[in-house]
């Protein structure tokens, strides 16, 4: 529990403000007795504020004392100073602090988002492993770029696991399938450390990648179902950042691959450290309230709740997923190969480049998350996909300082696609179909990534240049921009139930 006091000299008007119960975009209080306040709604497990007033010649000496526990396990230390500053300063006229969500979070939402962000770290780690290590694994097994492309494409077949798990989540609950996926992903990644050949590595990582994608989908669904209507993109941004933190772990330790030709295997062994994390999340994360209400309604009425499924939404989201991942997947997965072969980078230098290029993405995610909730998803997505893809092509075409600078710019702009596009999968479909349709969309995205990886592996061998290869592939994200502009609906600041009305229950 955090306790602190601060004393200020106030005039009568300011004193009246302080003596009133706080009710703003950050938290809501109610008065228990004169000068004592407790929490009505806000991001705390426990909260108390007390006021002591002393008259003085220049006004009133006011001491405010706070006792509270932030409802955000793991992230409390990170939030300590921003929240302490917010409590001291207060928020007036409905204005939010720059780091705070657009809507007030209650205790349940704060705890749920906190646990989901930890799960996002796990899925980020699992999803990044093969991409960061593939170039070193193929070196040990004596394979070329084309074989690496086939490896990276073949592991996408694991998305069949994702489709099954996501569909089951609509029947058996989000939490149960999330925990199952985390166990499966960590176990199979650990097993990958002992792969005797490229085929075995592909098989284990195919299954692990399927579970990792399931984790990503389920935390996105649970986050959207727990979020206030005006903060879904904000939460998607938090999940993007924490998934990026997890994806950064293999990057930070990529230097281990330089120690020995089998050094890349140590990164897969690190999966062992996530087993206690999965157990902790299992013990503390609560099932989605929206899902519980939906399931209870169906059980009590002994009927099936049918929801409108707007087919055009499925078609447009599937087209965007397919086209975008034709470009995004190889741009991410072949980066290390490009740096090693065309720029002669060592593993340590690759790590430095990736940290330099990826860390500033925090800026892009933070800005895009706020703008997506306030100004709308579509304009942010158009800029993120269009300009981000253009600068990605430049990063693969330039060398020296220009490559580093453009890579940073590309990362910042492209990062905006996460919070702006990432929320559509959960927003466009009802509670009873959300997992099923998102599993299908992940299958389409994986098909796109497999096509992109195969094309990139083949074209890079034929053309001898990743720069020319990505110039050709860049037509796909620009088609995505056109689809977003002309066909995507705007979903900001609308309740999920308004976006997806239910039909009357039928037997």
C-alpha positions in Angstrom: 0.0 0.0 0.0 1.2 3.5 -0.9 0.9 6.3 1.6 1.8 10.0 1.2 0.8 13.5 2.2 1.3 16.9 0.7 0.6 20.3 2.1 -0.4 23.4 0.1 -1.5 27.0 0.8 -4.9 27.5 -0.7 -7.5 30.3 -1.0 -11.2 29.8 -0.2 -12.2 28.9 -3.8 -9.4 26.3 -4.1 -10.2 24.9 -0.6 -13.8 24.4 -1.6 -12.7 22.4 -4.6 -10.4 20.2 -2.5 -13.1 19.6 0.2 -15.5 18.3 -2.4 -15.6 14.6 -3.5 -13.5 14.2 -6.6 -15.4 13.1 -9.7 -13.4 13.3 -13.0 -12.0 11.3 -15.8 -9.4 9.6 -13.5 -11.5 8.6 -10.4 -14.7 9.1 -8.5 -14.9 9.5 -4.7 -17.6 9.7 -2.1 -17.4 11.3 1.4 -17.7 8.9 4.3 -17.4 11.7 6.9 -16.2 15.3 7.0 -12.8 15.4 5.4 -12.7 11.7 4.6 -13.2 10.2 1.2 -13.1 6.7 -0.3 -13.4 5.2 -3.7 -16.6 5.0 -5.8 -14.8 4.1 -9.0 -11.2 4.2 -10.2 -8.1 2.1 -10.8 -7.5 1.1 -7.2 -8.0 -2.0 -5.0 -8.1 0.3 -2.0 -8.3 4.1 -1.7 -8.7 6.7 1.0 -8.2 10.5 1.0 -8.3 12.6 4.2 -8.0 16.4 4.5 -6.7 18.5 7.4 -7.2 22.3 7.2 -5.5 25.0 9.3 -6.2 28.7 9.1 -3.2 31.0 8.5 -2.7 34.7 7.6 -2.4 34.1 3.9 -5.2 31.6 3.5 -5.6 28.0 4.5 -2.9 25.4 5.0 -4.3 22.2 3.6 -2.8 18.7 4.1 -4.1 15.9 1.9 -3.2 12.4 2.9 -3.6 9.4 0.6 -3.6 5.7 1.3 -4.1 3.4 -1.8 -3.2 0.2 -3.6 -3.1 0.4 -7.4 -5.2 -2.3 -9.0 -2.5 -3.3 -11.4 -0.3 -6.2 -10.3 3.2 -6.3 -11.8 2.9 -2.8 -13.2 2.4 -0.9 -9.9 6.0 0.3 -9.8 5.8 1.6 -13.3 2.5 3.5 -12.4 3.6 4.7 -9.0 4.9 8.2 -9.9 2.3 9.0 -12.6 -0.6 8.2 -10.3 1.0 9.9 -7.3 1.4 13.0 -9.5 -2.2 12.7 -10.7 -3.6 12.5 -7.2 -1.6 15.6 -6.2 -2.5 17.6 -9.2 -6.1 16.4 -9.8 -7.8 16.6 -13.2 -10.2 19.4 -14.0 -12.7 20.2 -16.7 -12.9 16.5 -17.9 -9.3 16.6 -19.2 -7.2 13.5 -18.9 -3.6 13.1 -18.1 -1.5 12.4 -21.2 -0.7 8.8 -20.1 -4.2 8.0 -18.8 -7.0 6.2 -20.7 -9.7 8.4 -22.4 -12.3 6.8 -20.0 -12.1 6.1 -16.3 -11.1 2.5 -15.4 -12.7 0.7 -12.5 -10.9 -1.9 -10.3 -12.0 -4.9 -12.4 -10.9 -3.4 -15.7 -7.5 -2.3 -14.3 -6.8 -5.7 -12.9 -7.9 -7.5 -16.1 -5.8 -5.3 -18.4 -2.8 -5.7 -16.1 -3.0 -9.6 -16.3 -3.6 -9.5 -20.1 -0.6 -7.3 -20.6 1.5 -9.9 -18.8 0.0 -12.5 -21.1 0.9 -10.3 -24.1 4.6 -10.4 -23.0 4.4 -14.2 -23.2 2.8 -14.2 -26.7 5.3 -11.6 -27.9 8.2 -13.7 -26.8 6.8 -16.9 -28.3 5.9 -15.2 -31.5 9.3 -13.6 -32.0 11.5 -16.6 -31.3 11.6 -18.3 -34.7 11.8 -15.0 -36.6 14.9 -13.9 -34.6 16.6 -17.3 -34.7 15.7 -18.7 -38.1 18.8 -17.4 -39.8 21.1 -19.0 -37.2 19.1 -22.3 -37.2 19.3 -22.6 -41.0 23.1 -21.9 -40.7 23.5 -24.8 -38.3 21.5 -27.1 -40.5 23.2 -25.9 -43.7 20.1 -24.4 -45.4 19.7 -21.4 -47.8 17.3 -18.4 -48.0 14.7 -20.4 -49.9 14.8 -23.1 -47.2 14.4 -20.5 -44.6 11.5 -19.0 -46.4 9.9 -22.5 -46.6 10.5 -23.0 -42.8 9.0 -19.6 -41.9 6.0 -20.3 -44.2 5.4 -23.8 -43.1 5.2 -23.0 -39.4 2.1 -20.9 -40.3 0.1 -24.2 -40.6 -0.1 -24.1 -36.9 -2.8 -21.5 -37.3 -5.2 -24.5 -37.6 -4.7 -24.8 -33.8 -5.6 -21.1 -33.5 -8.9 -21.6 -35.4 -9.9 -24.5 -33.2 -8.9 -22.8 -29.9 -10.6 -19.5 -30.8 -13.8 -21.3 -31.8 -13.8 -23.3 -28.5 -13.4 -20.0 -26.6 -16.9 -19.1 -27.6 -18.3 -22.2 -26.0 -16.0 -22.9 -23.1 -14.7 -19.5 -22.1 -11.9 -17.1 -22.9 -9.8 -17.7 -19.8 -9.7 -21.5 -20.0 -8.5 -21.5 -23.6 -6.1 -18.7 -22.9 -4.3 -20.6 -20.2 -4.4 -23.8 -22.3 -2.7 -21.9 -25.1 0.0 -20.4 -22.9 0.9 -23.9 -21.5 1.0 -25.3 -25.0 3.0 -22.5 -26.5 5.7 -22.5 -23.7 6.0 -26.3 -23.7 6.5 -26.6 -27.5 9.0 -23.7 -27.6 11.0 -25.4 -24.9 10.9 -28.6 -27.0 12.2 -26.6 -30.0 15.5 -26.1 -28.2 16.2 -29.8 -28.8 15.2 -30.0 -32.5 17.6 -32.3 -34.3 16.9 -30.9 -37.8 15.0 -28.2 -39.7 11.9 -30.3 -40.1 11.6 -31.0 -36.4 12.1 -27.3 -35.6 9.4 -26.5 -38.1 6.9 -29.0 -36.6 7.4 -27.8 -33.0 7.4 -24.2 -33.9 4.3 -24.6 -36.1 2.3 -25.8 -33.1 3.9 -23.2 -30.8 3.1 -20.4 -33.2 -0.5 -21.6 -33.4 -0.8 -21.4 -29.6 0.9 -18.0 -29.6 -1.5 -16.6 -32.1 -4.4 -18.0 -30.0 -3.0 -16.2 -27.0 -2.9 -12.9 -29.0 -6.5 -13.3 -30.2 -7.9 -14.2 -26.8 -6.2 -11.4 -24.9 -7.5 -9.0 -27.6 -11.0 -10.3 -27.2 -10.9 -10.2 -23.4 -9.5 -6.7 -23.4 -12.2 -5.4 -25.8 -14.9 -7.1 -23.7 -13.5 -5.5 -20.5 -12.8 -2.0 -21.9 -15.0 1.1 -21.7 -16.3 2.0 -25.1 -13.9 5.0 -25.6 -10.7 3.2 -24.5 -10.5 0.0 -26.6 -7.7 1.4 -28.9 -5.9 2.6 -25.8 -5.9 -0.9 -24.3 -4.9 -2.4 -27.7 -2.0 0.0 -27.6 -1.0 -1.3 -24.1 -1.2 -4.8 -25.4 0.9 -3.9 -28.4 3.6 -2.3 -26.2 3.8 -5.2 -23.8 3.8 -7.8 -26.7 6.7 -5.7 -28.1 8.4 -6.0 -24.7 8.1 -9.8 -24.9 9.3 -9.8 -28.6 12.3 -7.8 -27.5 13.5 -10.5 -25.1 14.9 -12.7 -27.9 16.5 -9.5 -29.4 18.2 -8.6 -26.2 19.8 -12.0 -25.9 20.5 -12.6 -29.6 24.2 -12.2 -28.9 24.1 -15.7 -27.5 23.9 -16.9 -31.1 27.4 -15.6 -31.6 28.8 -17.7 -28.8 28.4 -21.0 -30.7 26.7 -22.3 -33.8 24.1 -23.8 -31.5 23.8 -20.8 -29.3 20.3 -19.9 -30.8 18.9 -22.8 -28.9 19.4 -21.0 -25.6 16.7 -18.5 -26.5 14.2 -21.4 -26.8 15.3 -22.8 -23.4 14.2 -19.4 -21.9 10.6 -20.5 -22.4 11.0 -22.4 -19.1 10.9 -19.2 -17.1 7.4 -18.4 -18.3 5.7 -21.5 -16.6 5.4 -19.8 -13.2 3.9 -16.7 -15.0 1.2 -18.9 -16.6 0.4 -20.4 -13.2 0.1 -16.9 -11.6 -2.2 -15.6 -14.4 -4.4 -18.7 -14.1 -4.9 -18.0 -10.3 -5.7 -14.3 -10.7 -7.3 -13.6 -14.0 -11.1 -13.5 -14.1 -13.3 -14.7 -16.9 -14.8 -12.0 -19.2 -18.0 -10.6 -17.7 -19.5 -10.1 -21.2 -18.9 -13.7 -22.0 -20.3 -14.8 -18.7 -23.5 -12.8 -19.2 -23.9 -14.2 -22.7 -23.4 -17.8 -21.6 -25.7 -17.3 -18.6 -28.4 -15.9 -20.8 -28.2 -18.9 -23.1 -28.2 -21.4 -20.3 -31.1 -19.8 -18.4 -33.3 -19.6 -21.4 -32.1 -23.0 -22.8 -31.9 -21.2 -26.1 -29.2 -20.2 -28.5 -28.6 -16.5 -28.8 -28.0 -15.7 -32.5 -26.3 -12.5 -33.5 -26.1 -10.6 -36.7 -23.1 -11.5 -38.8 -22.4 -8.8 -41.4 -20.6 -10.8 -44.1 -19.1 -7.7 -45.7 -17.1 -7.1 -42.5 -15.7 -10.6 -42.7 -14.7 -10.1 -46.3 -13.0 -6.7 -45.9 -11.2 -7.7 -42.7 -10.0 -10.9 -44.3 -8.8 -9.1 -47.4 -6.9 -6.6 -45.2 -5.3 -9.4 -43.2 -4.3 -11.4 -46.2 -2.8 -8.5 -48.2 -1.1 -6.8 -45.2 0.6 -10.0 -44.0 2.0 -10.7 -47.5 4.2 -7.7 -46.8 4.5 -7.5 -43.0 5.5 -11.1 -42.3 8.6 -11.2 -44.6 9.5 -7.7 -43.7 9.8 -8.9 -40.1 11.0 -12.4 -40.5 13.8 -11.7 -43.1 15.2 -8.6 -41.4 18.0 -10.6 -39.7 18.9 -12.4 -42.9 19.0 -9.1 -44.8 21.3 -7.6 -42.1 23.6 -10.6 -42.1 23.8 -11.2 -45.8 23.5 -7.8 -47.4 24.9 -5.6 -44.6 27.3 -8.1 -43.0 26.0 -7.5 -39.4 27.0 -9.8 -36.6 24.4 -11.0 -34.1 25.5 -8.4 -31.6 25.2 -5.6 -34.2 21.8 -7.0 -35.3 20.7 -6.7 -31.7 21.8 -3.1 -31.5 20.0 -2.3 -34.8 16.8 -3.9 -33.7 16.8 -2.2 -30.3 17.5 1.2 -31.9 14.8 0.7 -34.5 12.1 -0.9 -32.4 12.3 1.0 -29.1 11.0 4.3 -30.5 7.8 2.4 -31.7 6.5 3.2 -28.2 6.0 6.7 -29.5 3.9 5.6 -32.4 1.8 3.2 -30.4 1.1 5.8 -27.7 0.1 8.5 -30.2 -2.0 6.1 -32.4 -3.9 4.7 -29.4 -5.0 8.1 -28.2 -5.9 9.3 -31.7 -7.7 6.1 -32.6 -10.1 6.6 -29.6 -10.5 10.3 -30.1 -10.4 10.9 -33.8 -11.3 7.5 -35.2 -9.6 4.3 -36.3 -9.5 4.8 -40.1 -7.3 7.9 -40.5 -4.8 6.5 -38.1 -4.7 3.1 -39.9 -4.3 4.7 -43.3 -1.3 6.7 -42.2 0.2 3.8 -40.3 -0.1 1.3 -43.1 0.6 3.6 -46.1 3.6 5.6 -44.8 4.9 2.8 -42.6 5.1 0.5 -45.6 6.8 3.1 -47.8 9.5 3.7 -45.2 9.9 0.0 -44.7 10.8 -0.4 -48.3 13.3 2.5 -47.9 14.9 0.7 -44.9 15.6 -2.4 -47.0 16.9 -0.2 -49.9 19.2 2.2 -48.0 22.5 1.5 -46.3 24.6 3.1 -43.6 23.1 5.9 -41.5 20.1 6.3 -43.9 19.0 2.7 -43.3 19.1 3.2 -39.5 17.2 6.5 -39.6 14.5 5.3 -42.0 14.1 2.1 -40.0 13.4 4.2 -36.9 10.8 6.3 -38.8 9.2 3.2 -40.3 8.9 1.6 -36.9 7.3 4.6 -35.3 4.7 5.1 -38.0 3.9 1.4 -38.6 3.4 0.8 -34.9 0.2 2.8 -35.2 -1.5 -0.1 -37.1 -1.6 -2.1 -33.9 -4.1 0.0 -31.9 -6.0 1.3 -34.9 -6.5 -1.9 -36.9 -6.1 -4.4 -34.0 -9.4 -3.6 -32.4 -11.6 -4.3 -35.4 -11.5 -8.0 -35.0 -13.1 -7.8 -31.6 -15.4 -4.8 -32.4 -17.0 -6.1 -35.6 -18.5 -9.3 -34.2 -20.8 -10.3 -31.3 -19.9 -12.1 -28.1 -21.1 -15.5 -29.4 -19.0 -15.3 -32.6 -16.0 -13.2 -31.6 -13.6 -16.1 -31.1 -14.8 -18.1 -34.1 -14.5 -15.2 -36.6 -11.2 -14.0 -35.2 -9.8 -17.5 -35.5 -10.9 -17.5 -39.2 -9.3 -14.1 -39.7 -6.0 -15.4 -38.2 -6.1 -18.3 -40.7 -6.4 -15.8 -43.6 -3.6 -13.7 -42.1 -1.4 -16.7 -41.8 -2.1 -17.7 -45.4 -1.0 -14.2 -46.4 2.1 -14.4 -44.4 2.9 -17.8 -45.9 2.5 -16.5 -49.4 4.6 -13.5 -48.5 7.4 -15.5 -47.0 7.5 -17.9 -50.0 7.5 -15.0 -52.4 10.1 -13.1 -50.5 12.4 -16.1 -50.2 12.2 -16.9 -53.9 12.4 -13.3 -55.1 15.4 -12.5 -53.0 17.3 -15.5 -54.5 16.3 -14.4 -58.0 16.8 -10.7 -57.7 19.7 -10.9 -55.2 18.3 -7.9 -53.3 15.7 -7.6 -50.5 15.2 -3.9 -51.5 13.8 -4.8 -54.9 11.8 -7.7 -53.4 10.0 -5.4 -50.9 9.4 -2.8 -53.6 7.4 -5.4 -55.5 5.5 -6.7 -52.4 4.6 -3.1 -51.3 1.7 -3.1 -53.7 -0.2 -5.2 -51.1 -0.3 -2.6 -48.2 -1.3 0.1 -50.6 -4.3 -2.0 -51.6 -5.0 -2.3 -47.9 -5.1 1.5 -47.6 -7.7 1.7 -50.4 -9.9 -0.9 -48.6 -9.7 1.0 -45.3 -10.6 4.3 -46.9 -13.6 3.1 -49.0 -15.0 0.1 -47.1 -14.1 0.1 -43.4 -16.8 1.3 -40.8 -15.8 3.7 -38.0 -16.2 2.0 -34.6 -14.7 4.5 -32.1 -16.7 5.4 -29.0 -19.5 2.8 -29.6 -20.5 0.0 -27.3 -19.8 -3.5 -28.6 -23.5 -4.3 -28.2 -24.4 -1.3 -30.4 -22.0 -2.4 -33.1 -23.3 -6.0 -32.9 -27.0 -6.2 -32.0 -28.4 -9.5 -31.0 -31.4 -11.1 -32.7 -34.1 -12.4 -30.5 -33.2 -15.8 -29.0 -34.6 -18.7 -31.0 -34.9 -22.3 -29.8 
